[in-house]
């Protein structure tokens, strides 16, 4: 089963929860950091990285001697990545989404595939658990293609049927966040009981609900802010799976890069219980696909 | 005209709380919320919208099942795995469709429509601190740098027509498309970090992005007393890398209370509160930098 740990608002504790769940998980498990713009899970799990590989997007390059300036490519391109200047065909590699349309449509075979570096995919071991992450190249705008490459690397491990997977998803409620969680069996939404946390939780629920994946909520920093998030969850039929109490000492443990279950033994039962609930939700969803 | 953008790399470091406070402290400016994905500034500024418009971006492919013959060319040509068989015909998953038009172009039956995609809406609003330009992308929509660029453009128009000299922007988290778009045309980036492993890691990434685009930047360490050792590291890193340290703000749970009350923390907290004083000092520093880019 695949569990995604997601949130609308950033900084609510996705990585904290992912790391603590990894610690409490009973079945064989792999971990994946898909927050490729700001990947942090490795800072808490300290995995042994076995290899990193550059990931690329296929983009066009032009063979000027064959181009007849028919403009079929520039007219097809929806992303302003190709512009025909009459005598020169200009390609703007950073604008390209890698759809391959220009390569397919060119009647002269004047466009050849080239590559744009998206970033790197790294993998290794965190103890018994497999670890996968993406790191977007600084200056690269598009994260979903790199996220696809990280998922593809995990699938190539050949262990996907035998092992569970926890995905640490990027924040937000748009394309990258939806891409990260869309093939999960269960989504754990991490929020905080504040107006910002609640507003962004609502957006996340609205974004993910069409996927038909069961969702549960973890309220982090319980005790700060107000109680409105609990009213929302009960109205929306979202189970609150855990409340992680706020304390300055927990905030400091996090600041020291410590996994919460190690820093605060009193939280061990909470995360064991959370892991059990999420495993149950995920397995049920997997057994009855589409019935979520 | 100065255009200051607040960024952080990591989410939840306090961008919007500080943006709210700076909006309270600044004068003669237009505020702009560029986190179109999860915009929160409106909960502090309580805007009254004066104008609202739809935001369209790109197109989406929709297969007419009545005309689809099930040949599957569309699925073969789609690089985004957005086309799936639905019984004897094919259909497009709108969440995965990139809007590239390749399937539309190659469908031999002309069975694929390609309408414009409505992705959200944007507003020009009045607040107690001045005008605000903000937006809401529909949940699940493509996080378009285009909407960020549009908000920037509208902010410039308002600043021009109302004779305002500053555009103050609350930026999105991360370092990808919307962040890159928010930096275009800015005069100063303010990077909010926290003394945690993630805060530092992501600060370095967003700072590298600023360097990549030759953007001057100032750093603020929020919750600086949560880990004095890491705060020290950030301080020496700033010195070493040549970034201005604009301020260090201690941790105070009352900042959350200000948010719960829908107020800027400088409005809510007493004038003697160390957090409030630290934020005021940081703003003074940033304002002076914004006035004289050579001081950066």
Interface residues (C-beta under 8 A of the other chain):
Chain A: X8 X9 X10 X11 X12 X15 X37 X38 X39 X40 X43 X44 X76 X78 X79 X97 X98 X99 X100 X101 X104 X105 X136 X138 X139 X140 X141 X142 X143 X170 X171 X172 X173 X174 X175 X176 X177 X178 X179 X182 X194 X195 X196 X199 X200 X203 X204 X206 X207 X208 X210 X211 X224 X225 X226 X248 X251 X252 X254 X255 X256 X257
Chain B: X9 X10 X11 X12 X13 X16 X37 X38 X40 X43 X58 X59 X77 X79 X80 X95 X96 X98 X99 X100 X101 X102 X105 X106 X137 X139 X140 X141 X142 X143 X145 X172 X173 X174 X175 X176 X177 X179 X180 X181 X194 X195 X196 X197 X198 X201 X202 X205 X208 X209 X212 X213 X223 X226 X227 X230 X251 X253 X256 X259 X260 X262
